[in-house]
Amino acid sequence: MGRKLGDATLGVFALHLTVLYVVLELPWIGGTAVSPTGAEMLARVLVVFVATYAVVLVLRRVPVVRALL
């Protein structure tokens, strides 16, 4: 599992800002660029981290995309 996550880091780096933008648009965890509480900021970081890795690991199974990521 560690090897898979390590191999996906370039894709995570390339995609994390897009996922962060989408998360900021969600009303339940975003809405504004500034987090009013530390808990909300931690939740944003965790959601972005998990969602980005999930998307990249799924996309790495597509042969054409795998060459890029």
Phi and psi in degrees as GROMACS dihedral restraints (atoms count N, CA, C in turn):
[ dihedral_restraints ]
;  ai    aj    ak    al  type     phi  dphi    fc
    3     4     5     6     1   -61.8    20    10
    4     5     6     7     1   -37.9    20    10
    6     7     8     9     1   -65.1    20    10
    7     8     9    10     1   -41.4    20    10
    9    10    11    12     1   -62.0    20    10
   10    11    12    13     1   -45.2    20    10
   12    13    14    15     1   -65.8    20    10
   13    14    15    16     1   -39.1    20    10
   15    16    17    18     1   -65.2    20    10
   16    17    18    19     1   -38.8    20    10
   18    19    20    21     1   -69.6    20    10
   19    20    21    22     1   -20.2    20    10
   21    22    23    24     1   -91.8    20    10
   22    23    24    25     1     0.8    20    10
   24    25    26    27     1   -64.2    20    10
   25    26    27    28     1   -35.2    20    10
   27    28    29    30     1   -64.2    20    10
   28    29    30    31     1   -42.9    20    10
   30    31    32    33     1   -65.3    20    10
   31    32    33    34     1   -37.5    20    10
   33    34    35    36     1   -64.6    20    10
   34    35    36    37     1   -43.8    20    10
   36    37    38    39     1   -60.2    20    10
   37    38    39    40     1   -40.5    20    10
   39    40    41    42     1   -72.7    20    10
   40    41    42    43     1   -26.5    20    10
   42    43    44    45     1  -107.1    20    10
   43    44    45    46     1   -15.2    20    10
   45    46    47    48     1   -63.8    20    10
   46    47    48    49     1   -32.6    20    10
   48    49    50    51     1   -70.0    20    10
   49    50    51    52     1   -33.4    20    10
   51    52    53    54     1   -66.6    20    10
   52    53    54    55     1   -43.1    20    10
   54    55    56    57     1   -65.4    20    10
   55    56    57    58     1   -39.9    20    10
   57    58    59    60     1   -60.7    20    10
   58    59    60    61     1   -41.8    20    10
   60    61    62    63     1   -60.0    20    10
   61    62    63    64     1   -43.7    20    10
   63    64    65    66     1   -65.0    20    10
   64    65    66    67     1   -42.2    20    10
   66    67    68    69     1   -62.6    20    10
   67    68    69    70     1   -39.2    20    10
   69    70    71    72     1   -65.5    20    10
   70    71    72    73     1   -23.7    20    10
   72    73    74    75     1   -81.8    20    10
   73    74    75    76     1   -15.1    20    10
   75    76    77    78     1   -75.8    20    10
   76    77    78    79     1   132.8    20    10
   78    79    80    81     1   -71.4    20    10
   79    80    81    82     1   -25.9    20    10
   81    82    83    84     1   -82.4    20    10
   82    83    84    85     1   -15.7    20    10
   84    85    86    87     1  -137.5    20    10
   85    86    87    88     1    -4.6    20    10
   87    88    89    90     1  -125.3    20    10
   88    89    90    91     1  -127.3    20    10
   90    91    92    93     1    99.2    20    10
   91    92    93    94     1   -45.8    20    10
   93    94    95    96     1  -133.6    20    10
   94    95    96    97     1   162.2    20    10
   96    97    98    99     1   -75.9    20    10
   97    98    99   100     1   -21.4    20    10
   99   100   101   102     1   -98.5    20    10
  100   101   102   103     1   128.8    20    10
  102   103   104   105     1   -82.4    20    10
  103   104   105   106     1   125.7    20    10
  105   106   107   108     1   -71.9    20    10
  106   107   108   109     1   -23.8    20    10
  108   109   110   111     1  -132.8    20    10
  109   110   111   112     1   159.8    20    10
  111   112   113   114     1   -66.5    20    10
  112   113   114   115     1   -33.8    20    10
  114   115   116   117     1   -64.8    20    10
  115   116   117   118     1   -39.7    20    10
  117   118   119   120     1   -67.4    20    10
  118   119   120   121     1   -37.9    20    10
  120   121   122   123     1   -64.5    20    10
  121   122   123   124     1   -42.8    20    10
  123   124   125   126     1   -64.0    20    10
  124   125   126   127     1   -39.9    20    10
  126   127   128   129     1   -62.9    20    10
  127   128   129   130     1   -41.6    20    10
  129   130   131   132     1   -61.2    20    10
  130   131   132   133     1   -45.2    20    10
  132   133   134   135     1   -61.8    20    10
  133   134   135   136     1   -45.3    20    10
  135   136   137   138     1   -65.4    20    10
  136   137   138   139     1   -41.6    20    10
  138   139   140   141     1   -64.2    20    10
  139   140   141   142     1   -44.4    20    10
  141   142   143   144     1   -63.5    20    10
  142   143   144   145     1   -44.2    20    10
  144   145   146   147     1   -61.1    20    10
  145   146   147   148     1   -50.9    20    10
  147   148   149   150     1   -69.4    20    10
  148   149   150   151     1   -44.7    20    10
  150   151   152   153     1   -64.8    20    10
  151   152   153   154     1   -41.0    20    10
  153   154   155   156     1   -65.5    20    10
  154   155   156   157     1   -46.2    20    10
  156   157   158   159     1   -62.0    20    10
  157   158   159   160     1   -39.9    20    10
  159   160   161   162     1   -62.0    20    10
  160   161   162   163     1   -46.4    20    10
  162   163   164   165     1   -63.4    20    10
  163   164   165   166     1   -45.6    20    10
  165   166   167   168     1   -66.4    20    10
  166   167   168   169     1   -41.0    20    10
  168   169   170   171     1   -65.8    20    10
  169   170   171   172     1   -34.4    20    10
  171   172   173   174     1   -70.4    20    10
  172   173   174   175     1   -44.3    20    10
  174   175   176   177     1   -65.9    20    10
  175   176   177   178     1   -28.2    20    10
  177   178   179   180     1   -67.0    20    10
  178   179   180   181     1   -14.0    20    10
  180   181   182   183     1   -81.2    20    10
  181   182   183   184     1   -15.5    20    10
  183   184   185   186     1   -83.4    20    10
  184   185   186   187     1   121.9    20    10
  186   187   188   189     1   -55.8    20    10
  187   188   189   190     1   -42.1    20    10
  189   190   191   192     1   -69.4    20    10
  190   191   192   193     1   -40.8    20    10
  192   193   194   195     1   -72.0    20    10
  193   194   195   196     1   -33.7    20    10
  195   196   197   198     1   -57.7    20    10
  196   197   198   199     1   -34.2    20    10
  198   199   200   201     1   -65.9    20    10
  199   200   201   202     1   -29.5    20    10
  201   202   203   204     1   -84.4    20    10
  202   203   204   205     1   -38.4    20    10
